[in-house]
């Protein structure tokens, strides 16, 4: 099972209402790799610390690259730091890999581009597997699609929508697209996370480490839930950066208009 590849396929082939931000997808892919490596026995989680296990070499090239990227000396890396470090440019790396594997083809008549090139998913066993996994409601894949906005969050038991999976603003400068409708994709890297650093926006906005009442949120006990929660917090943090940049850019443009 390769959750990261399945997530890219779903992002490219879905019919979401809004484009998926490439930075959000990169963070989710880094989380997906972490969960796949944990399932393979390559790591365990000690609270929020990533403790490396056996030095396995997955057959998938990018997953093997992720395994080699694990920090094997103390102090071990936190899940949050891993998401920002590993996530930088990761969505673009997966699309390049897909093109090399023949899972996407260049296509002139699609409106979505990939680094100036038109690309679309082809029918393949991998695509069928990913779509079947999503249709079956597989927990991790569904949760990641919610976090990056591919799917809306399932309704709560009382019929209301949850609050996870913050929506990204389309107006923020540097935002990239991944999918939208049909089978095409546009990816940019301008808003990818900074290498190995967190922006701190989540703490400033009262998200990630606190709940809506301003009290500390309880950390999930399940390692899978812990990774998914970290992805959600990082996506929300990145969205805060986009919003702040959009406000700053608008203010800058207003100054120039007044001169």
C-alpha positions as CSV (number, residue, x, y, z in Angstrom):
1,X,0.0,0.0,0.0
2,X,1.4,3.4,-0.9
3,X,-0.8,6.1,0.5
4,X,1.2,9.0,-0.9
5,X,0.8,7.8,-4.5
6,X,-2.9,7.1,-4.0
7,X,-3.3,10.6,-2.6
8,X,-1.7,12.2,-5.7
9,X,-3.9,10.1,-8.0
10,X,-7.0,11.2,-6.1
11,X,-5.9,14.8,-6.2
12,X,-5.3,14.7,-9.9
13,X,-8.4,12.7,-10.9
14,X,-11.0,14.2,-8.6
15,X,-13.7,16.7,-9.2
16,X,-13.2,18.9,-6.2
17,X,-15.0,22.3,-6.2
18,X,-11.7,24.3,-5.7
19,X,-8.1,23.7,-6.7
20,X,-5.9,21.9,-4.2
21,X,-3.0,24.0,-3.0
22,X,0.3,22.3,-3.8
23,X,1.8,23.3,-0.4
24,X,-1.2,21.6,1.4
25,X,-0.8,18.5,-0.8
26,X,3.0,18.4,-0.1
27,X,2.4,18.4,3.7
28,X,-0.2,15.7,3.4
29,X,2.1,13.6,1.2
30,X,4.9,13.9,3.9
31,X,2.4,12.6,6.5
32,X,1.3,9.8,4.2
33,X,4.9,8.7,3.8
34,X,5.3,8.7,7.5
35,X,2.3,6.4,8.0
36,X,3.4,4.1,5.2
37,X,6.9,3.8,6.8
38,X,5.4,3.2,10.2
39,X,3.3,0.4,8.7
40,X,6.4,-1.1,7.1
41,X,8.2,-1.1,10.5
42,X,10.7,1.6,9.5
43,X,9.7,3.9,12.4
44,X,7.6,4.2,15.5
45,X,6.2,7.3,17.2
46,X,7.1,8.1,20.7
47,X,4.5,10.9,21.5
48,X,5.4,13.3,18.7
49,X,8.9,12.1,18.1
50,X,9.8,9.9,15.1
51,X,12.0,7.0,16.3
52,X,13.6,5.2,13.4
53,X,13.3,1.4,13.2
54,X,14.9,-1.1,10.9
55,X,16.6,0.4,7.8
56,X,14.2,-1.0,5.3
57,X,14.4,0.0,1.6
58,X,10.8,0.3,0.1
59,X,10.4,-0.6,-3.5
60,X,8.9,2.8,-4.3
61,X,11.7,5.2,-5.1
62,X,10.2,8.3,-3.3
63,X,9.2,6.2,-0.2
64,X,12.8,4.8,-0.1
65,X,14.0,8.4,-0.3
66,X,11.8,9.2,2.6
67,X,13.2,6.3,4.6
68,X,16.7,7.5,4.0
69,X,15.7,11.0,5.1
70,X,14.7,9.8,8.7
71,X,17.0,11.3,11.4
72,X,18.6,8.3,13.1
73,X,20.4,10.1,15.9
74,X,18.9,11.8,19.0
75,X,17.3,14.2,19.4
76,X,14.8,12.7,17.1
77,X,12.7,14.8,14.8
78,X,9.1,15.7,15.6
79,X,6.2,14.9,13.3
80,X,5.7,18.6,12.7
81,X,9.3,19.2,11.7
82,X,9.2,16.2,9.4
83,X,6.2,17.6,7.6
84,X,7.8,20.9,6.9
85,X,11.2,19.5,6.0
86,X,10.2,16.5,3.9
87,X,7.1,18.3,2.4
88,X,9.1,21.0,0.6
89,X,8.4,20.5,-3.1
90,X,7.1,17.0,-2.5
91,X,3.9,17.3,-4.6
92,X,6.0,18.3,-7.7
93,X,8.4,15.4,-7.0
94,X,5.5,12.9,-7.1
95,X,4.1,14.3,-10.3
96,X,7.5,14.1,-12.0
97,X,7.7,10.5,-10.8
98,X,4.3,9.7,-12.2
99,X,5.3,11.1,-15.5
100,X,8.4,8.9,-15.5
101,X,6.3,5.9,-14.6
102,X,3.8,6.6,-17.4
103,X,0.9,7.3,-15.1
104,X,0.3,10.7,-16.6
105,X,0.7,11.9,-20.1
106,X,1.1,15.3,-21.8
107,X,-2.1,16.5,-23.2
108,X,-2.7,19.7,-25.1
109,X,-6.4,20.1,-24.8
110,X,-6.6,20.2,-21.0
111,X,-6.7,23.6,-19.3
112,X,-4.5,22.5,-16.3
113,X,-0.7,22.6,-16.7
114,X,2.2,21.1,-14.9
115,X,5.2,23.5,-15.0
116,X,4.2,24.7,-18.4
117,X,3.3,21.2,-19.6
118,X,-0.2,19.8,-20.0
119,X,-0.7,16.5,-18.1
120,X,-3.5,14.1,-17.4
121,X,-3.9,10.8,-15.6
122,X,-4.1,7.6,-17.6
123,X,-6.1,4.6,-16.8
124,X,-4.0,2.2,-14.8
125,X,-4.1,-0.4,-12.0
126,X,-2.7,2.1,-9.6
127,X,-5.5,4.6,-10.4
128,X,-8.1,1.9,-10.0
129,X,-6.7,0.9,-6.7
130,X,-6.6,4.5,-5.4
131,X,-10.1,5.2,-6.5
132,X,-11.4,1.9,-5.0
133,X,-9.6,2.7,-1.7
134,X,-11.3,6.1,-1.5
135,X,-14.7,4.7,-2.5
136,X,-14.3,2.1,0.3
137,X,-13.8,4.9,2.8
138,X,-10.3,3.8,3.9
139,X,-9.6,5.8,7.0
140,X,-6.2,7.4,6.3
141,X,-6.8,8.3,2.6
142,X,-10.2,9.8,3.3
143,X,-8.8,11.9,6.2
144,X,-5.9,13.2,4.1
145,X,-8.3,14.2,1.3
146,X,-10.4,16.1,3.8
147,X,-7.3,17.9,5.1
148,X,-6.2,19.2,1.7
149,X,-9.7,20.0,0.5
150,X,-10.2,17.2,-2.1
151,X,-13.3,16.2,-0.2
152,X,-15.6,17.9,2.3
153,X,-15.4,16.7,5.9
154,X,-18.0,14.1,6.6
155,X,-20.9,15.4,8.7
156,X,-20.8,14.9,12.5
157,X,-23.3,12.6,14.2
158,X,-25.6,15.6,14.8
159,X,-25.6,16.4,11.1
160,X,-23.4,19.4,11.3
161,X,-20.0,19.7,9.5
162,X,-16.8,19.5,11.5
163,X,-14.2,22.2,11.7
164,X,-11.1,20.4,10.4
165,X,-9.6,20.9,7.0
166,X,-9.4,24.6,6.7
167,X,-10.2,26.0,3.2
168,X,-7.4,27.8,1.3
169,X,-8.0,31.2,-0.2
170,X,-7.8,31.3,-4.0
171,X,-6.7,35.0,-3.9
172,X,-3.4,34.4,-2.1
173,X,-0.5,35.1,-4.4
174,X,1.7,32.1,-5.3
175,X,-1.1,29.5,-4.7
176,X,-0.8,26.5,-6.9
177,X,-3.4,24.2,-8.3
178,X,-3.7,20.5,-8.2
179,X,-6.8,19.3,-10.0
180,X,-10.1,21.0,-10.1
181,X,-12.3,18.9,-12.4
182,X,-11.7,16.0,-14.8
183,X,-8.2,14.5,-14.8
184,X,-5.8,17.4,-15.2
185,X,-3.5,19.1,-12.8
186,X,-1.5,22.3,-12.3
187,X,1.3,22.4,-9.8
188,X,3.3,25.3,-8.6
189,X,5.9,25.5,-5.8
190,X,5.7,29.1,-4.7
191,X,3.9,28.3,-1.5
192,X,5.6,25.1,-0.5
193,X,6.6,25.0,3.2
194,X,9.9,26.4,4.3
195,X,12.6,23.8,4.7
196,X,12.6,22.3,8.2
197,X,10.9,25.2,9.8
198,X,7.4,26.0,11.0
199,X,5.9,29.4,10.5
200,X,4.3,29.7,13.9
201,X,1.0,30.9,12.5
202,X,-1.0,28.1,14.1
203,X,0.0,29.3,17.5
204,X,-0.7,32.9,16.7
205,X,-4.2,32.1,15.3
206,X,-5.1,29.8,18.2
207,X,-5.2,26.7,16.1
208,X,-3.2,23.4,16.2
209,X,-2.3,23.5,19.9
210,X,-5.5,25.0,21.3
211,X,-9.2,24.3,20.8
212,X,-11.9,26.8,20.1
213,X,-12.2,27.6,23.8
214,X,-8.6,28.7,24.1
215,X,-7.6,25.7,26.2
216,X,-5.0,23.2,25.2
217,X,-6.3,20.5,22.9
218,X,-5.8,16.9,24.0
219,X,-3.2,15.1,22.0
220,X,-4.5,12.0,20.2
221,X,-3.3,8.7,21.6
222,X,-3.4,6.7,18.4
223,X,-0.2,7.3,16.3
224,X,-2.3,7.5,13.1
225,X,-4.5,10.1,14.6
226,X,-1.4,12.0,15.8
227,X,0.0,12.2,12.3
228,X,-3.3,13.2,10.8
229,X,-3.8,15.9,13.4
230,X,-0.3,17.2,12.7
231,X,-1.1,17.4,9.0
232,X,-4.3,19.3,9.7
233,X,-2.4,21.8,12.0
234,X,0.3,22.3,9.4
235,X,-2.2,22.9,6.6
236,X,-4.0,25.4,8.7
237,X,-0.7,27.1,9.6
238,X,0.2,27.4,5.9
239,X,-3.2,28.8,5.1
240,X,-2.5,31.5,7.7
241,X,0.6,32.4,5.9
242,X,-1.3,32.7,2.6
243,X,-3.9,35.0,4.2
244,X,-1.3,37.2,5.8
245,X,0.6,37.5,2.5
246,X,-2.6,38.3,0.7
247,X,-3.4,41.1,3.1
248,X,0.2,42.5,2.9
249,X,0.2,42.4,-0.9
250,X,-3.2,44.2,-1.0
251,X,-1.9,46.9,1.3
252,X,1.2,47.3,-0.7
253,X,-0.8,47.7,-3.9
254,X,-3.0,50.3,-2.3
255,X,0.0,52.3,-1.3
256,X,1.2,52.4,-4.9
257,X,-2.2,53.3,-6.1
258,X,-2.2,56.3,-3.8
259,X,1.2,57.6,-5.1
